Amino acid sequence: MIKVSWSGILVKLYSIIENLLLKYLNKNVKIYNYQNGKWRYIGKTLLLKGKIRLDRFTNKEVTNKYRIELTKSQSRKYNNKTITISKGKNSRKQIIHSNNESVDFEVRL
């Protein structure tokens, strides 16, 4: 008969869940909206599988002009790759060009 250590299994399961939560629920992209002649920070969102959704910022926006700022690690990960920015039914693709720096770019949706 095989003995199973439930405490060991629970510790590993907890570790896996914690890593997934930190990786996938950490918001890693800053979003700015162009309001009254300057950029105003409106929040953070998640860049996951090359997609950014701006739907949750509709109540904070004044114009349809956004500035998106990626962290240094995200710009390295998506260097020379295409990401999709979407809001409602509209979407736009953007190629990220980085030289190991944080990247920001403007989008109109």
C-alpha positions as CSV (number, residue, x, y, z in Angstrom):
1,M,0.0,0.0,0.0
2,I,1.3,3.5,-0.8
3,K,1.3,6.1,1.9
4,V,0.2,9.6,0.8
5,S,1.4,12.7,2.6
6,W,-1.5,15.0,2.4
7,S,0.3,17.9,4.0
8,G,3.0,17.8,1.2
9,I,0.3,17.7,-1.5
10,L,-1.5,20.6,0.1
11,V,1.7,22.7,0.3
12,K,2.4,22.1,-3.3
13,L,-1.1,22.9,-4.4
14,Y,-1.1,26.1,-2.4
15,S,2.2,27.1,-4.0
16,I,0.9,26.5,-7.5
17,I,-2.3,28.5,-6.8
18,E,-0.3,31.3,-5.3
19,N,2.0,31.5,-8.3
20,L,-0.9,31.5,-10.7
21,L,-2.7,34.3,-8.9
22,L,0.4,36.4,-8.8
23,K,1.2,35.8,-12.4
24,Y,-2.3,36.2,-13.9
25,L,-4.0,38.7,-11.6
26,N,-1.2,41.2,-11.3
27,K,-2.1,44.2,-13.4
28,N,1.0,45.2,-15.4
29,V,0.0,47.9,-17.9
30,K,-0.7,51.5,-17.0
31,I,-3.5,53.3,-19.0
32,Y,-3.7,57.0,-19.5
33,N,-6.4,59.0,-21.2
34,Y,-6.0,62.4,-23.0
35,Q,-8.1,64.9,-21.0
36,N,-8.0,68.7,-21.2
37,G,-4.6,68.9,-23.0
38,K,-2.7,66.4,-20.8
39,W,-2.5,62.7,-20.1
40,R,-4.4,61.6,-17.0
41,Y,-3.7,58.2,-15.4
42,I,-7.0,56.2,-15.3
43,G,-5.8,52.8,-14.0
44,K,-4.0,49.6,-14.6
45,T,-5.0,46.5,-16.5
46,L,-3.6,43.1,-17.4
47,L,-1.7,42.2,-20.6
48,L,-2.4,38.5,-21.0
49,K,-1.7,36.4,-24.1
50,G,-1.0,39.5,-26.1
51,K,-4.3,41.2,-25.4
52,I,-5.3,44.4,-23.6
53,R,-9.0,45.2,-22.9
54,L,-10.0,48.8,-22.2
55,D,-13.7,48.1,-21.6
56,R,-13.4,48.7,-17.8
57,F,-12.2,52.3,-18.3
58,T,-15.2,53.7,-20.2
59,N,-16.6,55.5,-17.2
60,K,-13.2,57.3,-16.7
61,E,-12.5,58.3,-20.3
62,V,-13.1,61.7,-21.8
63,T,-11.6,61.1,-25.3
64,N,-10.9,58.0,-27.3
65,K,-7.2,58.7,-27.2
66,Y,-5.2,56.4,-24.8
67,R,-1.5,56.1,-23.9
68,I,-0.5,52.6,-22.9
69,E,2.7,52.0,-20.8
70,L,4.2,48.6,-20.6
71,T,6.7,47.6,-17.9
72,K,10.3,46.7,-18.8
73,S,9.7,43.0,-18.4
74,Q,6.6,43.1,-20.6
75,S,8.3,45.1,-23.3
76,R,11.1,42.5,-23.3
77,K,8.6,39.6,-23.5
78,Y,6.6,41.1,-26.3
79,N,9.5,42.6,-28.2
80,N,8.9,42.4,-32.0
81,K,5.5,40.8,-31.4
82,T,2.0,42.0,-32.0
83,I,-0.4,42.8,-29.2
84,T,-4.1,43.5,-29.6
85,I,-5.8,46.4,-27.8
86,S,-9.6,46.2,-27.7
87,K,-12.5,48.3,-26.4
88,G,-16.0,47.1,-27.1
89,K,-16.2,46.0,-30.8
90,N,-13.2,48.0,-31.8
91,S,-9.7,46.6,-31.8
92,R,-6.3,47.6,-33.0
93,K,-3.0,45.7,-33.3
94,Q,0.3,47.2,-32.3
95,I,3.8,45.8,-32.8
96,I,6.1,46.4,-29.8
97,H,9.6,47.5,-30.6
98,S,11.8,47.7,-27.5
99,N,15.5,47.9,-26.6
100,N,15.2,46.6,-23.0
101,E,13.3,49.7,-21.8
102,S,9.7,50.3,-20.8
103,V,7.5,51.1,-23.8
104,D,4.6,53.5,-24.1
105,F,2.5,54.2,-27.2
106,E,-0.7,56.0,-28.2
107,V,-3.9,54.4,-29.4
108,R,-7.2,55.8,-30.7
109,L,-10.2,53.5,-30.3
